[in-house]
Amino acid sequence: MIKHVVLLVTIFSIWSCGDSKNEKKMNIKVENMGILASGDSVKIFTLKNANGMEVAISDLGGTIVKWTAPDKDGKFDDITLGSNNPEDYLGNTKYLGSLIGRFGNRIAEGKFSLDGKEYTLAINNGKNSLHGGLKGFNAAIWDATVIDGTEPALKLNYVSKDGEEGFPGKLDVEVIYTLKSDNALQIDYKATTDKKTVINMTNHAYFNLKGEGNGDILDHELQLKADRYLPTDDGLIPTGELKSVKGSPFDFNTPRLIGERINDTTNMDIKLGNGYDHCWIFADSSNSLKSVAMVTENTSGRTLEVLTTEPAVQFYTGNFLSGKAVGKSGKKYEFRYGFCLETQHYPDAPNQKAFPSTVLNPGETYKTTTVYKFGVKK
């Protein structure tokens, strides 16, 4: 199939910063990212705060395409992996920066049961279903609404039809991205359903605090406030055990370099994941907003703090990046050139009764919040 893509063309921009008579600010630029082979137009919305930080989000998949952050000298770099070509995201099995749903992570053999009825999902990862199936939320064009205020925000809405990718129920989804004045991006997820279903949303941003395409992330230092993790089988489906991190390469309660023990193939879980691609369970598993992770890159001085209401996170070290993808600046994304901290509920939860439930019933509202906050090491 021939792909026709029109690259970045400005259609209209809004960079007004208000005045003394009106404290409201509209720090959002809207551009045409391109036209897909399907004929659908894709837009990109760039949020900018008073500190100069910019976060560019596409209505295709709610994807974070670009994210600039200052280093210790005040120099801004783009610290997230992505592409300027919207068509790349449709064939993107790496999910660079995209919203993930209905169900983030894996569901074993693409099957689960609710009230005695079995549902069969699209299979797209070996014999399992991954990140919502063949056409998950990452491939949908969302309805986008700019929110006027002192902190720029973008509201995205999507209606997932009953039976989409095999999931039951019509799901009404809302995601709001808000760029805060303290260089944090807050992501608020909300959903309702008309039929009993399962849901587990997240964002799949890849970070490199040295700048996208600027080498691997093994020299980044990670602290992860988690006392257990989920071992997996060779298909990366949890075995059901909640294993202590103590004394293992999975213990990041004390800050450690990501690369320090990532190749310890004497550890079977490291070997099966080809590095880190596992779900960590937070010591504080409450649904309150809490700080769960801190990443530091000493050369740039950049730090990334993660706060969430979720009970777990999938920490992934770009083990399936191979250099085939070329990023926004023309640099190849090689093996382990980015890391992900995908806040979520447990993988395969619909099939594992001992795991916290991911069931959403009619009349209930699914709500979660995650915050990615950048700073500079002092």
N, C-alpha and C positions, 0 to 999 in steps of 0.2 A: 504494500500500500504506500502510495506517495504521500508524504506528509508536507502540508503547506503551513508554514509558520511565519507570521509577521512579528518581528522582534520589537523591543521596547519603543513605543511611540506615545508621547504625552498627549492625553486627551483633555485633561484639565488639572489644575493644581490649586491647592489652597495652603498657603503658608502664613496666614494672618496670625498675628500674635496678640491681638487685643490692644486696649489702651487703658488709660487711667480711669475712664468712665465706665469701662466694661471689662470686668476681670475674666470673662470667659475667653478662651483661646481655642482656635482651630489649628492645631499643628499637624495636619494630615495632608499629604500629597497623594493624588489619585492619578494613576497612569494606566494606559493600555499595555498589558504585558505581551499580548499576542493573540492570534486566532488559531484555534486547533484545527486539525484536519476535519473534524466533525462540523466545523463552521461556528462553533461556540467561541465567543469572545472572552478573554481572561483579563481581569484587572488586577492591579497591584496597589496596595494602600501603604504608604510610608508614614509611620507615626514618628514624631520628633519631639523630644522634651527640651526644656530650657538649658540642659547641660550639653546639648548637641548630639546625644545618643539618638540613633535612628533604627527602627525595626520595620522592615518591609514585609507585608503579609499579602499573599495572593488569595483571591476568592476560589481558586482551584485547590481544593483540599485544605483550605485554611492554612496554607503552607507558609512558614517563616522562611522567606527567601534570602533575606539579608539582615544582619544585626551588627551594628558598629558599637564598639566600646573603647574607652580610652585606656592607654597603658600608664605606667608610672610617670612618664614624661608628658602625658596629655595627648599623645598621638592616637588617633582613632584607627582601628582596623576592623574589618569584617571578620567576625569570629564564629560564623556558622556556615556549614556546608550547604551548597545549593546550586541551582542553574538559572540562567536568565531565559532559557527556552522552555515555555510551558509544556510543550509536547514531551519533553524529557521526563516530566513527572508522571505521565500516564504509563510509560514503560518502566517506571522507577520501582524496582523491587527493593531498593534501599530505604524508601520512605523518607527522603531527606526533608526534614523540617515540617512534615505534614501532620494534620490531625488524624488520629487513628480511632476507628470504630467500625461496626458497633462494638467489637470486642478486641481490645488490644492484647497482643501476644497470642499464644497458641491454644487451640482447642483440639484435643486428641481425636484423630481420625475424622474430624469435622462433624462430630455427632454429640448431641446431648439430649436429655429428656426433661420435660416439665410436666408435672401432674400425670405421669405415665405415658405421655406422648413424645415420641422421638422426633427430633428435628435434624435434618441433614444439611450441612453447610457446604459451600464451595471449598474444594481442596486446592491449596496453592503453595504448600510448603511440605514437600515429601508426601506423606500420607495424612498430613494434618492441615487444619485451617489456621491461617495466620493473619492478624491485623484486619479482620473483617471480611476476608475473602478476595476474590478476583477483582471486584470493584468495590472497595471499601470507601470510607469517608474521604480518604486521601485523593480519590479520583473524582469526587463530586464537585460541581460548581455550587458554592454556597451563596445565599442571598446576603449581601453585605450592607450594613448601615453604619455610617460615620456618627459617632457620639460626640457632640460638642461639649467641651468642658475645660477646666483648668488642666486636666491630665488627658491627653489624647487617647481615644479608645475606638475599637472597631467591634461591632456586633455582627456575628455570623449566624445564620439560621439555615437549617436543612431538614427536610421531611424525608425520612427513610420509610418507604412503603412496606406494608405488611408482606412478608415473604422475601424481601430483598436479601440476596445472598443466602437465603434459607432461614433467616431469623424471623420469629413471629412478631406480630404487632406493628402498627404504624407508630413510628417513633418521631416525636417532634424534638429537635435538638437545637440548643442555643449555646454558642461559645462567645465569650467577650474577652478580647485582648485589651489590656490597659497598660500603657507605658507610664510608670510612676515617676515622680520627681526625684526619687532616690536611685534612679537607674535600675529599677526592677520592672520586669514584665510580669503582670498578673494575668493568669488564665483562669477564667471562671466557666465551668461546664454545667449545663443544666439540660435535663431531658424528661419527657413524659411519654407514656405509652397508652394505647387503648386495649392492649392485650398483654398478658403476662409474658415477659421476655427476659433476656440477660443483656447487660451492658457493662463495658469496662473501657472508658475512653482515656486517651493520653495524647501527648505530643512527642514526635520522633525527631526533635532537633538534634543535630550533631554539632558538637562544639570543639573548637581548637583555639585555646586562649592565646596562641602565638599568631593567629590569623589563619583563615581558611587556606588550605593548600600549603601551609608552611611547615611541613614535616609531620612526624607522628606525635602522638599524645602520651608517650610512655614516660616523659619527664614531667608530666603534670602530677601534682601531689593531691591525693584524695583523702578526705575524712568522711566516713559514712557511718551514721549512728544506727547501726543495725547489729543485732545479736545473733540472728539466724539467717539462713538462706535456704533456697529450695534446690536440692540436687535434682538432676534430670536423667532421662534415658538418652539414647543416642539420637532421638528425634527432638531433643530439648523439651520434652514434656515432663513436668514435675513427677517424681516418684511418689509423692505424698508425704515424704519425710520433711520435717522442719529441723534442719541441722545447725548446730552451734558453729559460729564462725571461729571460735577460740582455737588458737594454735594452727590455723589453716591460712592459705593464701587469700581467703575471703574476709579476713579480719582487717578492716580499715577504721576501726574505732580510734586508733592512734593514726595520725596522718602518715601516709606512705606514698611513695611514687607508684603510679599505676603499673609501670614496667618492672617493678622490683621482683614480683613473683608470677607474672603473667604467663611465663613459659615453663612453669613447674609441672611438667607432664607426669610426674610421679603422683600428682593429684588427679584422680579419674575425672572429677568434674571439670577441671581446667582442660583436660585432654578432650573431653566430649564437646566442650564449648569452643574449642580452638582459642582459648583465652577466656575473657569474662563475657558471658552472655547469659546472666542468671538473675533471678529475682531475690532481692534482699528484703528481709522483714524488719521493720523498724522496731527499736526497743520501745518507743512510744507509738503504739498502734492505734491511738485514739483518732477520732475524726476532727480534732482541733487542728488549726494551722500551726505547724511546728517546724523548726529548722532541722533538716535531716542530713544535709550533705554540704561540704565545702571543698571546692577545687581551687588550687593555687598553681600558677605558672610563674616561676621565679624570674625568668628572663624579662618578661613584660611587666611583671608585678600584678597582673590581672588576677582577680578572684571571682569565683562564681558560687553563690550560696543558693541552695534549693530549699524551699519551704513548701509544705503540702499538707492537705487534710487526708491524703491517702495512706494506707497501711504499709505500702511496699513500693519498691522501685526496681525496674529492670536496668541494671548497669551493663552497658554494651560498649565494647571497645573497637568497633569498626572492623571486626575480624573477617567480614565478607567484602570489604572494599578491596579492589584489585588493580586500580589504575585505569580501568576502562572508562569510568566517569570523569569528565573534564569539568572543572568548576567554573564559577563566574569570572575569575581572573585568568582563565586559560590554563590553570595548573591541574594536573591529574590528582585524583583522590586515591592515594595508594593505601596499602594495608595499614590499618590502625591510624589513619589520619584524622579521626574524629572519635569522640565518645558521646554516648547518650545516657541521660538519666531520666528514664521514662516512668514517671510516678503513676501508680496503678494499683488495682487489686491483683490477686494471684492469678497466674496463668492456669488455664484448664479448670478454673473454679466451678463451672457448671457440672463437671464430672467428678468433683472431689468434695464430698459432703463435709469433710473436716475443715475445709477452707472457708473463710468468710464469704457469705453469699453475695453473688452479683445479680440476683434476681430483682427486677423492677416490676411492680404490679400497677395496674390501673389505679389512678387516684393518688399515687405516690410521685414524688419528684426526685430524680437523681441529681445530686449537687456535689461537685468537688471543686477545689481550688488548688492551683499550684503557682508558685512564684519563683522566677529565676532572677536573682539579684546580683548585679555586677558591682565590683569594688576594686580597690587597688591596695596591695599589701603595704602596710606601713612599717 
